[in-house]
Structure formats: C-alpha cells, structure tokens
Amino acid sequence: MKKYVISFVAFCVAFVVALGFIYYQANPAVRLSGDQLDLEWHGRIENEFGTYNGALIGDLFFGKGDFEFLSGETYTGDWKDSHMSGIGVVTFPKIGSYTGEMKGSKRNGQGTFVWLSGDMYEGNWENDAMSGKGKYSFSNGGTLDGTFENNKPISGTYTREIVLPEDAPETNVSYLEYIFSGSTKHVVFRTKGGLKYDGDISALISTGSATITYPSGNVYVGKLSAGQRQGKGLYTWKDSSGATIAYYEGNWELDSMNGQGEYHYSSSIYPYLSGSFCDDVPEGTLTYYKEAGNTFETKWTNGICTSVKET
C-alpha cells in the first residue's frame, strides 16, 4: 500500500508541475519580471478568446501578429498593448472581411468591408460601425455615396445604371439617381423609352414638384400629384431640333390642362390665348392676345372656336 501512496504522490507532483508549465507558457508575465517585461520577442499565446501568434513586448501583443478567435473570426495586422490597433484585416466567417484602420480592437478610421454577397463599403468607421463619409457599392451595380451614422445612411446620393434586355418595355427605368438629406428626397430617373424625371420623390407618391422631359422632347415643369400633372405648371412643346414651338402655363388637373391658363402659339409671348381650359382644350370665353394692345374676345366649345370679337 505504501508504494501506491508514493506513486500517487509522485503523480500528483508531476501533474502540478505540468499544469505550472502550461500556465507558464501561456502567461509570459509569470516568467518575466523587471527588465524582462520590456523584452521584445515572438511567441504563441492562448487566452479565453483564442490564440495569438506574433510579436510581443513582455507579455503584451505589440507589433505584427495574428489572432484566431474561438468564435471563428481571424485578425492579421498591427497590435498595441494587446489591442488591435493600426492597420489590419479582420475576417468574419460566412459574412465577409474588413481591411483598414483599427483602434482599441475596433474598426476606427478609414476601412473597407467586403461582404460575401458582393456588397462593399469604403469609408470611415467609428466604434465598429460605418460612420462618417463613405461609399457603399451594391452587388447589383448601384452605389450610395454619402454620410453614415451607426451603420445607417443619413444623407447622400444613390445611383444605378440598369442594363435592360432589348425586349424590355419602354417604360422600364434604365438609370436611377436618388438624393436625400433630412426631409429632402430628390430623384432622377430615365426610362428605356427616353423619358426623364427630375424632381421630388413625393411627387410620385403624393404631391411635389418636378421637371419631366418626354421622349418627344416636350418638357413639363411644375406640380404633380401621384405622378400626374396637377396644379400650376408649364408645358413646352419642342420640335425635333429642340426649339420651342408652343407652350402652356397655367393650371393642370389629372394630367390635363384644366382651369385658368395661357396658351402661347410660339416661343414668343404673342400671340396667346388666356382663359379657361378643360381636358386640354379651351372652353367658354377666352381672350386672344394677337399682340400688345390688340385683343379679341373668343368663344369656344369642345376646343372649337365659335365666335371672335375684337375688343
């Protein structure tokens, strides 16, 4: 029995020594003291977060090094006082990777994150979040250039060129530009057929203002409601060279000239017709201005002039 006790004691001593050696290897501070704490060396250290392999000063991660986290992430780059600080690369499994400035073991400063989906952000970071000026590129080809706050864009411009198939409808959008800042939301888009919209995004949903250039070259500038001409507006007819051939300025309703307005028969002020319009044609009694000081009273029914009287 005595020899079993001796063997057991010997085993315990050997086990304690082994544990001490493991702790000694994993904790440089245990074996470093005084001037040794400033010793520059290269080593491998394991802690509760993962495994470090790289440059050290005493027991601190300092310089170039790699860290494999138990959660699966990896970091390769600069270290200072055992914190990821400087330039480095962080890889997130099944998500993507970050390359850029680090401070206090967080993404701080200029950096680029590339997602496995193909999206990419290039710009400023604060406390591990996209914050400040930056550019987000989507895998579909769109880009958002603006200002971010805690991973959310708060102002900027989104643009996207869309390649359409030859048989796509003429109304399909081929280019989109969206500008936003606070309550201001502005959109520019072009269709395959040649229509261009430049105005408030609210005008497409509720009410707002916009400039619309039609495939024919004609241009409308004014108020809209749910995408239709509604309220005060100016519509200009153009020829193939882009020259003005006529224009109407006045009230619109349900995309048509309705209410009080003036129809000018050329690019000049005179001659023009002033009065009430209904469904794009003059209706009732209107005044025809041939030139300054030379006017006529005209009567119209369903767009047809039935009477002319000089005044």
Sequence and secondary structure as in RCSB ss.txt:
>XXXX:A:sequence
MKKYVISFVAFCVAFVVALGFIYYQANPAVRLSGDQLDLEWHGRIENEFGTYNGALIGDLFFGKGDFEFLSGETY
TGDWKDSHMSGIGVVTFPKIGSYTGEMKGSKRNGQGTFVWLSGDMYEGNWENDAMSGKGKYSFSNGGTLDGTFEN
NKPISGTYTREIVLPEDAPETNVSYLEYIFSGSTKHVVFRTKGGLKYDGDISALISTGSATITYPSGNVYVGKLS
AGQRQGKGLYTWKDSSGATIAYYEGNWELDSMNGQGEYHYSSSIYPYLSGSFCDDVPEGTLTYYKEAGNTFETKW
TNGICTSVKET
>XXXX:A:secstr
 HHHHHHHHHHHHHHHHHHHHHHHHH HHHH  GGGGG EEEEEEE SSEEEEEEEETTEEEEEEEEEETTS EE
EEEEETTEEEEEEEEEETTTEEEEEEEETTEEEEEEEEEETTS EEEEEEETTEEEEEEEEE TTS EEEEEEET
TEEEEEEEEEE    TTS TTSEEEEEEEEETTEEEEEEEETTS EEEEETHHHHSEEEEEEE TTS EEEEEEE
TTEEEEEEEEEEE TTS EEEEEEEEEETTEEEEEEEEESSSSS SEEEEEEETTEE EEEEEEEETTEEEEEEE
ETTEEEEEEE 
